[in-house]
Amino acid sequence: MQPFTEKVIEIIKAIPEGKVMTYGQIAREAGSPRAARQVVRALHSMSKKHRLPWHRVVNAKGQIALKEDESYHEQLFSLESEGIQVGLNGTIDLEKYQYHP
């Protein structure tokens, strides 16, 4: 596993319950500010294996990035069960819920 990927996994695991981070924010924290898409790939391929709280990662606008399907509703339910208020279009108030390690 690449050092960047290891760092991404470490950062995602550290997001506390009731908080979110953005793909770009995680990329910056892992040392590669332009690698948000690599964060997406890592989440997609390693969430189950590493038991990542993938539902705590949203896009730069504070929105659930998934399309309206089963995964979208799973993320929505998981966030709401942690006390995060999700508005229309799957939008989360980053001022209130964004985690800053």
Buried (B, 14 or more C-beta within 10 A) or exposed (E): EEEBBEBBBEBBEEBEEBBBBBBBBBBBBBEBEEBBEBBBEBBEEBBEEBEBBBBBBBBEEBBBBBEEEEEBEEBBEBBEEBEBEBEEEBBBEBEEBBBEE
